[in-house]
Amino acid sequence: MQTPNTNINKNYQVQCPCCSTALRVKKGDSFLTCPTCKMVLLVKVKTRLPQKKDAAALAREEKAAAKAAAKAERQRLRAEAAEDKALKAKENELARTQTAETALQKKEDVALVREAKAASKALKKAERQRLRAEAAEVALQKKEERVLAKRNAILAKERANRVRPLTQAEIFKIYSARLRKEAWIKAGFAALAVAFTVLFISSLAIWLTGFKFVWLSLILWAATIMVATPAFYFGKFAPSKKRVAQRMDAFGLEERMLTLVEFEDKEDSYMLRRQREDALAAINNFSAKFIKFAVSVAMVVAVSVSAGLGIAMTTVSALSAKGVIKGGNEIIEDMTTPELPEYEITYEVEGEGFINGELFLIDTVKQGEDGIEVVAEEMDGWAFEGWSDGVKDPIRVVTNVTCNMEFKAIFVELEEGEPGEGEDGEGGDESGNVPQESQPGDKPGDGDPSEHPPQNAQGSGQWEPNNQIIDGETFYGGSTFDNAYDTAMGETAGNGDISGDGQGMIGGYMNGIQQ
């Protein structure tokens, strides 16, 4: 069913007159079919007359138009900027490509230059090698010519001195004399190698045993040379006829002389005579001086090595004999003998006195050795009574130390009126007389024997007249307090191991004694 004109409302919709269904009109549609009743509708668009717009609508439209224009301008500017950016990127890419191509071209040019230089260098090197080879060849040729000229001169001289060609016996005699010299030289080299080996062994034995006669190894070296040289000559290097013939055939005679020697005792025949004549004629064109002395490289190396070892070992043994370095026996003894322990001998003072100028002394000694000599010195007003182990001698040396030991020097204060403490400070009595044991010229042993006991195993010393001479040095039996005070304070101040508090304590102690 079809209806003619159907008006379109403001929402672009038409209403089916049959079933009142609202239908949507699209742009360009002239007919519509109702999906409900299947009616075909003819679409008619009404033409509306333009109405007068108010000012607000015009302003909105102008604002929208300006906004659209601005947006279009921004889009245009963005497009132009994007186009410029793409153009610049293309130009930069082109520049980078050109730069890379230029760098590659330069690299290729540098490589070509290097290759050209290398090729030129190789050509020059090859040319230099060729010139050196040519020069060496020319030099060799000249040398051969000189050798040949020298040989010809020697042959001419020898032929001028000959009245006839040499016989077989004369030829062998001349060449044998030449080869005997070479044999003696070889025997000398071999004897030297053996002699230096003997020198090394004998010097090593002297060094190991501590033997002082180093010259004995030199005598053995000389004797070995004298014995070994003829032994090597006659036992190994003496030239036989066969060896002489072999050296003569080395001139290019193709074993003619060797064959001549082998058939020397054979029955004479025409062929043998012809061969002998041919060999003699060929050898007469050479001279024995053409044979050069030859010593093998192995023999030279053996002599050099044995000489170095022998001389070095002889030097070591000589230095050991002089005491510059340790001997082998000493080194072995040091390696096999355990190190000896060390012990301490401690010396202390009881009373007022010193031990070797010190109040306290420690002597470190290895096992079995002797300690140092110590002297007990009393101060004024005090007397040495003895050591803590009963020894009365103020001078002692501890021998054969086997353990840690401690000794104390005991000093006793003298009573008033006893010798050594007079009123005048000189050790006399009230009348001013000097005690008998202190008279000049008297020996310490002239008085009471108990005052000076005999020496024992742990003390030493020798008394002499005049001021108590002990072991060649003057011993006054104790210095004055002032001297002792100055000595003690000076040594304390110079000792870096004593702190300031310790020095103060020692000073207070000395001041207490003085008071």
Stockholm file with secondary structure:
# STOCKHOLM 1.0

chainA/1-515         MQTPNTNINKNYQVQCPCCSTALRVKKGDSFLTCPTCKMVLLVKVKTRLPQKKDAAALAREEKAAAKAAAKAERQRLRAEAAEDKALKAKENELARTQTAETALQKKEDVALVREAKAASKALKKAERQRLRAEAAEVALQKKEERVLAKRNAILAKERANRVRPLTQAEIFKIYSARLRKEAWIKAGFAALAVAFTVLFISSLAIWLTGFKFVWLSLILWAATIMVATPAFYFGKFAPSKKRVAQRMDAFGLEERMLTLVEFEDKEDSYMLRRQREDALAAINNFSAKFIKFAVSVAMVVAVSVSAGLGIAMTTVSALSAKGVIKGGNEIIEDMTTPELPEYEITYEVEGEGFINGELFLIDTVKQGEDGIEVVAEEMDGWAFEGWSDGVKDPIRVVTNVTCNMEFKAIFVELEEGEPGEGEDGEGGDESGNVPQESQPGDKPGDGDPSEHPPQNAQGSGQWEPNNQIIDGETFYGGSTFDNAYDTAMGETAGNGDISGDGQGMIGGYMNGIQQ
#=GR chainA/1-515 SS CEEEEEECCTTSEEECTTTCCEEECCTTCCEEECTTTCCEEEEECCCCCCCCCCHHHHHHHHHHHHHHHHHHHHHHHHHHHHHHHHHHHHHHHHHHHHHHHHHHHHHHHHHHHHHHHHHHHHHHHHHHHHHHHHHHHHHHHHHHHHHHHHHHHHHHHHHHHCSSCCCHHHHHHHHHHHHHHHHHHHHHHHHHHHHHHHHHHHHHHHHHHTCCCTHHHHHHHHHHHHHHHHHHIIIIICCCHHHHHHHHHTTTTTTHHHHHHHTTTSCCCHHHHHHHHHHHHHHTTSCGGGCCCCCCHHHHHHHHHHHHHHHHHHHHHHHHHTTSSCCHHHHHHHHHSCCCCEEEEEEEEESSEEETTBSEEEEEEETTCCCCEEEEEECTTEEEEEETTSCCCSEEECCSCCSCEEEEEEEEECCTTSTTCCTTSSSCCTTCCCCGGGSTTCCGGGSCGGGSCCCCTTCCCCEETTTTEETTEECCSSCCHHHHHHHHHHHHHHCTTSCHHHHHHHHHHHHHHHC
#=GC SS_cons         CEEEEEECCTTSEEECTTTCCEEECCTTCCEEECTTTCCEEEEECCCCCCCCCCHHHHHHHHHHHHHHHHHHHHHHHHHHHHHHHHHHHHHHHHHHHHHHHHHHHHHHHHHHHHHHHHHHHHHHHHHHHHHHHHHHHHHHHHHHHHHHHHHHHHHHHHHHHCSSCCCHHHHHHHHHHHHHHHHHHHHHHHHHHHHHHHHHHHHHHHHHHTCCCTHHHHHHHHHHHHHHHHHHIIIIICCCHHHHHHHHHTTTTTTHHHHHHHTTTSCCCHHHHHHHHHHHHHHTTSCGGGCCCCCCHHHHHHHHHHHHHHHHHHHHHHHHHTTSSCCHHHHHHHHHSCCCCEEEEEEEEESSEEETTBSEEEEEEETTCCCCEEEEEECTTEEEEEETTSCCCSEEECCSCCSCEEEEEEEEECCTTSTTCCTTSSSCCTTCCCCGGGSTTCCGGGSCGGGSCCCCTTCCCCEETTTTEETTEECCSSCCHHHHHHHHHHHHHHCTTSCHHHHHHHHHHHHHHHC
//
